[in-house]
Amino acid sequence: TLYSSVGVSSPVVANRVSFALGLKGASLVVDTGCSASLVALHLACQNLISGESAMSIVGGINHILDPDKYIELTKFGGLSHKHRCSSFDKDADGFVRGEGGGVILLKRLDEAERDGDRIYAVIRGTAVNNNGFNDTLPATSTEGQIALLESAYSAAGIAPAEVHYVEAHGTGTKLGDPNEAKAIGQFFRKDRKQPLRIGSVKTNIGHTEATAGIAGLIKVVLAMQHQALPPNLNFNTPNPDIPFDELMLKVQDEQTAWPAQAGKTFKAGVNSFGWGGTNAHAVLEQYPALVSKDDAASEKLTLPLSAKSPAALKSYARAYANLLTSLDDKDATSVCVATALVKAEFDHRHVFFAESRNELIDKLIAFADAEDDVTAATLTGAPKVVFIFPGQGAQWLGMGRELFQHNSIFRESITACDAAFQPYTDWSLLDELNASPETSRLNEINVIQPALFAMQVSLARVWKSWGISPDAVVGHSMGEVAF
């Protein structure tokens, strides 16, 4: 029928999303086999870089609806007889199929920051290539994968030694695992002081085929969010065909804290290969604002926690206390900022304020050990946020001075306002922020009003950079202009 022919057509999978959401940009299905979703990510990034799109939705989906593919893969020889994927293990004998779907939203970084979006990670570079002529069409190629990595990290501007983890394709096949490990090791071991951690989400959820690339990417982003590397399952004895020590590789066989130095962003790569020889790689970096020097300079710590029940809230508090105990003082700020930006919000909440990491740990433990009468906020409805922009009279000498020194978002906004004012004024907003009582002109109306405008716009941008956007705004006098 008309409906069934449209319904089972592959291109319509993407087109139906465009139809339902009213999206008018490029809408296409990418089919390169198991690398499809990461190839789609590459195309979406190129689309954003060229300016053709302002936003891209990228995803992958895999449903197992009939036994035909099982029969094909059984004849092909890729399925595990043990019914588990044991990537990089001596007894690995293939993969198990998995169902799943994953979708991410992409924007250019400057526009996401401008719009106050919640940013989970930054894609620093991507690359796609094909093995070309090979032993067989489905066979993996170490040379092809090395060429892929060279292209990806050249585009990203990141040295291989800076990368902390690689999410491997890792199908657990006799040929695929050694070839991939050799490519990763030969490329990343130069100038490396510590072994590179590798793993594969296929040991956790199976091989989700066309979804595999986006599944691996989401795993890495979640690891960045939680600042921990999850274990690679089913790994007992290293594959003897892989010289791990020589290649400076270590399979991530237990959960550990992310192996990054304090004040440095986490960096990782994601591999995804198609059985027709089309390879894709993405280079990811933790959103820099989470570990910026500006944030680290702040001495005071604010940690907001929320959960679905009082017991869960206490459990979270204890978990955060354990996490902070394993970190140094500089990392505590990153944990607080990351939690405020990316952790889901639930009805039972508590905010912890502290002057230091040790004080924060003590407060978290006290909260977790307290009896049931501990004070915490319980929400019965959706909270609303209102921004209020005042008029004249709200100014004071030195306002914004400390925030200008310690917050990059505020500093950039104030600097932009000052540049916009310069053609029309005989004074400098930047000079006024640092003015003494003798030199300040905040008593002059032509200075007060622009200064208040700049201050309020910049403060609003800081709140939005922390993931806080208003449901309503109210303004008076110059505040009306600001909002």
C-alpha positions in Angstrom: 0.0 0.0 0.0 0.9 3.6 -0.1 1.4 3.6 3.7 3.5 0.5 3.9 5.8 1.5 1.0 6.6 4.8 2.6 6.7 3.3 6.1 9.5 0.8 5.3 11.6 3.1 3.1 14.9 3.7 4.8 15.2 7.5 3.9 11.9 8.1 5.6 13.4 7.3 9.0 15.1 10.7 9.0 12.4 12.5 6.9 9.7 11.5 9.4 11.6 13.3 12.1 11.8 16.4 9.9 8.1 16.1 9.2 7.1 15.7 12.9 9.3 18.5 14.1 9.0 20.9 11.2 12.7 20.8 10.4 13.6 22.2 6.9 17.3 21.6 6.7 19.2 18.6 5.2 17.4 15.3 6.2 19.1 12.1 5.2 19.8 8.5 6.3 23.5 7.4 6.2 24.1 3.8 5.6 27.8 2.7 5.8 27.0 -0.4 7.9 28.1 -0.3 11.5 29.9 3.1 11.2 26.7 4.8 10.0 25.9 7.0 13.0 29.5 8.2 13.4 29.7 9.0 9.7 26.4 10.9 10.2 28.1 12.8 13.0 31.0 13.8 10.7 28.6 15.0 8.0 26.6 17.0 10.6 29.8 18.7 11.9 30.8 19.6 8.3 27.3 21.0 7.8 27.7 23.2 10.9 31.2 24.3 10.0 30.1 25.4 6.5 27.2 27.4 8.0 24.6 25.5 6.1 22.9 24.6 9.4 22.7 26.3 12.8 21.8 23.1 14.6 21.9 19.3 13.8 20.2 16.3 15.2 22.3 13.2 14.8 21.3 9.7 15.8 21.3 6.0 15.2 18.7 3.3 15.7 18.8 -0.5 15.5 15.8 -2.8 15.9 16.1 -6.6 15.5 12.7 -7.4 13.9 13.4 -10.7 12.1 15.9 -13.6 12.1 17.3 -13.0 8.6 20.3 -10.9 9.8 21.1 -13.5 12.4 21.3 -16.1 9.7 23.5 -13.9 7.6 25.9 -13.1 10.5 26.1 -16.8 11.5 27.2 -17.7 8.0 29.6 -14.7 8.1 31.1 -15.9 11.3 31.0 -12.7 13.4 28.6 -13.9 16.2 29.9 -15.1 19.5 29.2 -18.8 20.4 29.4 -17.8 24.1 26.8 -15.1 23.6 28.9 -12.3 24.9 31.3 -9.8 23.5 34.8 -10.0 25.1 36.7 -7.2 23.4 40.6 -7.6 23.5 40.3 -10.9 25.5 42.1 -14.1 24.7 38.8 -16.0 24.4 37.0 -13.4 22.3 35.0 -15.1 19.6 32.9 -12.4 18.1 30.0 -10.2 19.2 26.3 -10.4 20.2 23.7 -8.2 18.5 22.1 -5.4 20.5 19.1 -3.2 20.0 19.2 0.5 20.9 19.0 4.1 19.8 20.9 7.3 20.6 20.4 10.9 19.6 22.5 14.0 20.2 22.0 17.7 19.4 24.9 19.6 17.8 25.5 23.4 17.7 28.5 25.6 17.0 30.2 26.1 20.4 30.1 29.9 20.4 26.3 29.9 19.6 25.6 27.3 22.3 27.4 29.5 24.8 25.6 32.6 23.6 22.3 30.8 23.9 23.0 29.5 27.4 22.7 25.9 26.3 23.7 23.0 28.5 26.9 21.8 26.9 28.0 18.2 27.6 31.2 18.0 25.5 33.0 19.6 22.6 33.7 17.7 19.3 37.1 18.9 18.4 37.4 17.0 15.1 36.1 14.2 13.0 37.3 12.1 10.0 36.0 9.5 7.6 37.8 7.3 5.2 37.7 3.9 3.5 40.2 1.0 3.5 40.2 0.8 -0.3 41.5 -2.4 -1.7 42.1 -4.9 1.1 42.4 -8.7 1.7 38.6 -8.9 1.6 35.9 -6.3 1.6 34.8 -6.8 5.2 38.4 -7.1 6.6 39.6 -4.3 8.8 42.8 -2.5 7.9 45.5 -1.2 10.4 46.9 1.1 7.7 43.4 2.5 6.9 42.7 3.1 10.6 46.0 4.9 11.2 45.3 7.2 8.2 41.9 7.9 9.7 43.4 8.8 13.1 46.0 11.1 11.4 43.2 13.0 9.6 41.0 13.3 12.8 43.7 14.6 15.1 45.1 16.9 12.4 41.6 18.4 12.2 41.3 18.6 16.0 44.6 20.2 16.6 45.3 17.8 19.5 48.5 15.8 19.9 48.0 12.0 20.3 49.8 12.0 23.7 47.1 14.4 25.1 44.3 11.8 24.7 43.3 9.9 27.8 41.0 7.2 26.4 39.8 5.7 23.1 36.4 4.1 22.8 37.3 1.3 20.4 35.1 -0.4 17.8 36.1 -3.6 19.6 33.8 -6.3 18.1 35.7 -9.1 19.8 36.7 -10.8 16.6 40.0 -12.6 16.0 41.1 -10.3 13.2 39.3 -7.1 14.1 40.6 -6.6 17.7 44.4 -7.0 16.9 44.2 -4.8 13.8 42.4 -2.1 15.7 44.7 -2.3 18.8 47.8 -2.1 16.6 46.5 1.0 14.8 45.5 2.7 18.1 48.8 1.8 19.7 51.1 2.8 16.8 49.4 6.2 16.5 48.9 7.2 20.1 52.1 5.8 21.8 54.4 8.6 20.6 55.6 10.8 23.5 53.1 9.0 25.8 54.2 8.6 29.5 51.3 6.5 30.6 49.4 3.7 28.8 46.4 4.7 26.8 43.1 3.3 28.2 40.9 1.5 25.7 37.5 -0.1 26.0 34.3 -0.9 24.0 30.7 -0.4 24.9 29.9 -3.5 23.0 30.9 -5.5 26.1 28.1 -3.8 27.9 25.2 -3.6 25.5 26.2 -5.7 22.5 26.9 -4.6 19.0 24.1 -2.2 18.1 25.3 -2.1 14.5 24.3 1.2 12.9 23.9 2.7 16.4 27.3 1.6 17.6 29.2 4.8 16.8 26.7 7.1 18.6 26.5 4.6 21.5 30.2 4.8 22.0 30.2 8.6 21.8 27.4 8.8 24.4 29.3 6.5 26.7 32.4 8.7 26.5 30.4 11.9 27.1 28.8 10.3 30.2 32.2 9.3 31.4 33.3 12.9 31.1 30.2 14.1 32.9 30.8 11.7 35.8 34.6 12.0 35.6 35.0 8.3 35.7 35.9 5.6 33.2 33.5 2.6 33.3 35.0 -0.9 33.0 35.2 -3.0 29.9 33.3 -6.2 30.7 34.3 -9.8 30.0 38.0 -9.1 30.0 40.0 -11.7 31.9 43.2 -12.6 29.9 44.7 -10.2 27.4 44.6 -11.3 23.7 48.1 -12.8 23.0 48.0 -11.4 19.5 48.0 -7.9 20.9 51.4 -6.6 22.3 49.7 -4.3 24.9 53.0 -3.2 26.6 54.7 -2.5 23.3 51.7 -0.5 22.1 51.3 1.3 25.5 47.7 0.2 25.8 45.7 -0.8 28.8 42.2 -2.3 28.6 39.9 -0.4 31.1 38.9 -3.4 33.2 37.7 -1.6 36.3 36.0 1.7 37.1 38.5 4.5 37.8 38.6 8.2 38.0 39.3 9.9 34.7 43.1 9.9 34.2 43.6 13.7 33.6 45.7 16.2 35.4 44.1 18.8 37.5 43.0 21.8 35.5 43.2 19.9 32.2 40.3 19.0 30.0 39.5 15.3 29.4 40.1 14.2 25.8 39.0 11.0 24.1 38.5 9.4 20.8 35.7 7.2 19.4 36.2 4.6 16.7 33.5 3.1 14.5 34.0 0.9 11.4 31.7 -0.4 8.8 32.0 -3.9 7.2 32.3 -2.3 3.8 35.6 -0.6 4.9 34.2 2.9 5.8 35.8 4.1 9.0 34.9 7.0 11.2 36.6 8.7 14.2 35.5 11.5 16.5 37.7 13.5 18.9 35.9 14.7 22.0 37.0 17.1 24.7 35.4 18.0 28.0 33.6 21.4 27.8 36.5 23.7 28.8 34.4 25.9 31.0 34.1 23.1 33.4 37.7 23.2 34.3 38.6 26.8 33.3 41.2 28.7 35.3 38.5 31.3 36.1 36.3 28.8 37.8 39.2 27.2 39.6 40.3 30.5 41.0 37.1 30.7 43.1 37.7 29.7 46.7 34.0 29.1 47.6 32.2 25.9 46.5 28.6 25.4 45.8 27.3 21.9 45.1 23.6 21.4 44.2 22.3 17.8 44.5 18.9 16.4 43.8 17.2 13.0 43.8 13.9 11.3 43.6 13.7 10.4 47.3 15.4 11.5 50.6 17.3 8.2 50.8 18.6 8.6 47.3 19.7 12.2 48.1 21.7 10.9 51.1 23.2 8.2 48.8 24.3 10.9 46.3 25.8 13.0 49.1 27.9 10.0 50.2 29.0 9.2 46.7 30.1 12.8 46.1 32.0 12.8 49.4 33.9 9.7 48.2 34.5 11.2 44.8 35.9 14.5 46.3 38.1 12.5 48.7 39.9 11.0 45.7 40.5 14.4 44.0 42.6 17.5 44.8 41.3 20.9 45.7 41.3 22.3 42.1 39.2 19.4 40.9 36.5 20.2 43.5 35.4 23.3 41.6 35.1 21.3 38.4 32.9 18.8 40.1 30.6 21.5 41.5 30.3 23.3 38.1 29.8 20.1 36.2 27.1 18.9 38.6 25.3 22.2 38.3 25.4 22.2 34.5 24.6 18.7 33.5 23.0 16.7 36.4 19.3 16.1 36.1 17.0 18.0 38.5 14.6 16.0 40.8 12.1 17.0 43.5 14.3 16.4 46.6 17.2 18.9 46.7 19.9 20.2 48.9 22.6 22.8 48.2 26.0 22.5 50.0 28.1 25.6 50.5 31.8 25.4 51.6 35.0 27.4 51.7 37.1 24.3 50.8 37.1 20.8 49.5 37.6 19.3 53.0 34.7 21.4 54.4 32.5 20.3 51.5 33.4 16.6 52.2 32.5 17.0 55.9 29.2 18.6 55.1 28.3 15.8 52.6 29.2 13.1 55.1 27.2 14.9 57.9 24.2 15.1 55.6 24.5 11.4 54.6 24.8 10.3 58.2 22.1 12.5 59.6 18.8 11.3 60.9 15.6 11.7 58.9 15.0 15.2 60.2 17.8 16.7 58.1 16.7 19.8 56.3 16.3 19.6 52.5 14.0 21.2 50.0 11.2 19.1 48.5 9.4 20.5 45.4 5.8 19.9 44.7 5.7 21.7 41.4 7.9 22.9 38.6 10.2 25.7 39.9 10.1 29.1 38.1 13.0 31.5 37.7 12.5 35.3 37.3 15.2 37.7 36.3 14.7 41.3 37.7 16.5 44.1 36.0 16.6 47.3 38.1 17.0 50.9 37.2 19.1 53.7 38.5 20.1 53.5 42.1 21.4 49.9 41.9 24.9 51.0 41.1 27.9 51.1 43.5 31.6 51.9 43.2 33.5 48.8 42.1 30.5 46.8 41.0 31.4 43.9 38.8 35.1 44.3 39.5 35.8 40.9 41.1 33.5 39.1 38.7 35.4 40.7 35.8 38.6 39.3 37.1 37.4 35.7 37.8 34.6 34.9 35.2 35.4 34.8 31.5 31.8 35.0 30.4 31.3 38.2 32.4 34.6 39.6 31.2 33.9 39.0 27.5 30.4 40.5 27.8 31.6 43.7 29.6 34.5 44.0 27.1 32.0 43.7 24.1 29.8 46.4 25.7 32.7 48.7 26.2 33.7 48.3 22.6 30.2 49.1 21.5 30.1 52.3 23.7 33.4 53.7 22.6 32.3 55.5 19.5 29.7 57.4 21.5 31.3 58.2 24.8 34.3 60.0 26.2 34.8 57.4 29.0 35.7 53.7 29.3 33.5 51.1 31.0 36.6 49.1 31.7 38.3 52.0 33.4 35.1 52.7 35.4 35.1 49.2 36.8 38.6 49.9 38.4 38.0 53.5 39.2 38.8 54.9 42.7 36.4 57.1 44.6 38.3 60.2 43.4 38.1 59.2 39.7 34.8 57.4 39.4 32.1 59.0 37.3 29.2 56.8 38.5 27.4 60.0 39.7 27.0 61.1 36.1 23.8 60.1 34.4 25.5 59.5 31.0 27.8 57.0 32.8 25.3 55.4 35.2 22.8 54.2 32.6 25.2 52.5 30.1 27.1 51.0 33.0 23.9 49.5 34.5 22.9 48.2 31.1 26.3 46.5 30.6 26.3 45.1 34.1 22.8 43.5 33.8 23.3 42.0 30.4 26.6 40.5 31.5 25.2 39.1 34.7 22.3 37.5 32.7 24.8 35.9 30.4 26.7 34.5 33.4 23.5 32.9 34.8 22.7 31.4 31.4 26.2 30.0 31.1 25.5 28.1 34.3 22.4 26.6 32.8 19.9 29.0 34.5 17.4 30.7 32.1 14.4 32.7 33.2 10.8 31.8 32.8 9.9 35.5 33.1 11.8 38.8 33.2 10.9 42.1 34.9 12.6 45.4 34.3 12.4 49.0 35.5 13.8 52.1 33.7 17.3 51.1 32.3 16.4 47.5 33.3 13.7 47.5 30.7 16.4 48.2 28.0 18.7 45.5 29.4 16.2 42.7 29.4 
